[in-house]
Amino acid sequence: MSGDRAEPPAFQVWAPAGFPEVQRGDDLAKLIAAAEPALADGDVVVVTSKIVSKAEGRILRAADREAAIDAETVRVVARRGALRIVENRQGLVMAAAGVDASNTPAGTVLLLPEDPDASARAIRDGLRDVLGVEVGVIVSDTFGRPWRAGLTDVAIGAAGLRVLDDLRGGTDAYGNPLSATVVATADELAAAGDLVKGKAEGRPVAVVRGLSQVVDADAGAGARALVRGAADDMFRLGTSEAVREAVTLRRTVRAFTEDPVDPGAVRRAVAAAVTAPAPHHTTPWRFVLLESAGSRQRLLDAMRDAWIADLRRDGRSEESIAKRVRRGDVLRNAPYLAVPCLVMDGSHHYGDERRDAAEREMFVVAMGAGVQNFLVALAGERLGSAWVSSTMFCRDVVREALGLPPGWDPMGAVAIGHPAEAPRPRGDRDAGAFVEVR
């Protein structure tokens, strides 16, 4: 019978009219209550961040909007011309740090609320005091998205509702396990509210009714929980910024965890390495990847024996030899090794010592460029590395241990792994000290 059918899920969303121009010090909860006195338990109130900023006095006199953006920026993510995508003081990644020159008097800009979650809590508490209702509150702002055209509103502050709906551990309609489904409920509500709000029509607040299941007075996490942490952010940087960041991250790492290294990450680094410039359209790079513990031990044992023999020929004491050998443990302690090799295929032979030496130098420079690309790409994969020159002192030993062709010249070895500790701060270098202009 039709009377036995469950009602289909539905909700309503509307924007109350007649909202006054907000001034510094205004009580937003009272203004919202006056505009929509029929708020009910379980409603979600979506408030445009601009009126929150105005009420909190986040208006700044600024003849130069760019300077205001600079002041609110923690980290530049991407830049194209005048457009900047940045991480701002609230931890949000967005265009222009959220600094807005619209809907504010000429010569001023609006900054985002200092703490949007705290702003949402204050509005929610105020509505409870004025109207006696338990509602959820969202502070929303407009965002662009990396892979989609157009703008949409998202939650930058929230109180009294579950901002994320974690469906992991459940199953879909076909019984398939849900292992990665976490719904950004607060963002969906913010976008729904934006459909009915209007900047020019004096409708900066929306009400969503019919979704009381998302309202939770005990929900402690605000919208900050929607911000993906750096460790989980696969797209933390724009292209050019990623290159610069990876170059900065490239540090010599000498202590590694026992976590295994993804061979795919190393191969991606090799792919970056072989894009380096080289003379005569040659490809002088070869990378020998030591992925088994046996191959690493075989090489390092052979190198150690050759090194000890060299030190003894130099007249070093056994104590001195032992200390030096211990300093070479960075390779032995790494879970993964790569041996970059130089091949001279395609090089020119002039029959002149000076020109032949210069020819080899060109190939060695190309090898260095390839290894630098390799190290930077490893840093981009969040892997630590140390380029150690020791294989260059016993090339015949390395070739024999690894079964390499006679024409392959080992150019050091690269220890690779997950850093056991954060690198020490790098001292600033004045680039001007390395420049001569003629």
Secondary structure as UniProt FT lines:
FT   HELIX           2..4
FT   STRAND          12..14
FT   TURN            24..25
FT   HELIX           28..35
FT   TURN            37..38
FT   TURN            41..42
FT   STRAND          44..48
FT   HELIX           49..55
FT   TURN            56..57
FT   STRAND          59..61
FT   HELIX           65..72
FT   STRAND          73..80
FT   TURN            81..82
FT   STRAND          83..88
FT   TURN            89..90
FT   STRAND          93..95
FT   HELIX           96..98
FT   TURN            106..107
FT   STRAND          108..110
FT   HELIX           116..131
FT   STRAND          136..145
FT   TURN            146..147
FT   STRAND          148..159
FT   STRAND          165..166
FT   TURN            168..169
FT   TURN            173..174
FT   STRAND          182..183
FT   HELIX           185..194
FT   TURN            195..196
FT   TURN            199..202
FT   STRAND          205..209
FT   HELIX           212..214
FT   TURN            217..218
FT   HELIX           223..226
FT   HELIX           230..232
FT   TURN            234..235
FT   HELIX           239..249
FT   HELIX           263..273
FT   TURN            274..275
FT   HELIX           279..281
FT   STRAND          285..290
FT   HELIX           293..313
FT   TURN            314..315
FT   HELIX           318..327
FT   HELIX           329..333
FT   STRAND          336..342
FT   TURN            345..346
FT   HELIX           353..380
FT   TURN            381..382
FT   STRAND          384..388
FT   HELIX           389..393
FT   HELIX           395..402
FT   TURN            406..407
FT   STRAND          409..410
FT   STRAND          413..417
FT   HELIX           431..434
//
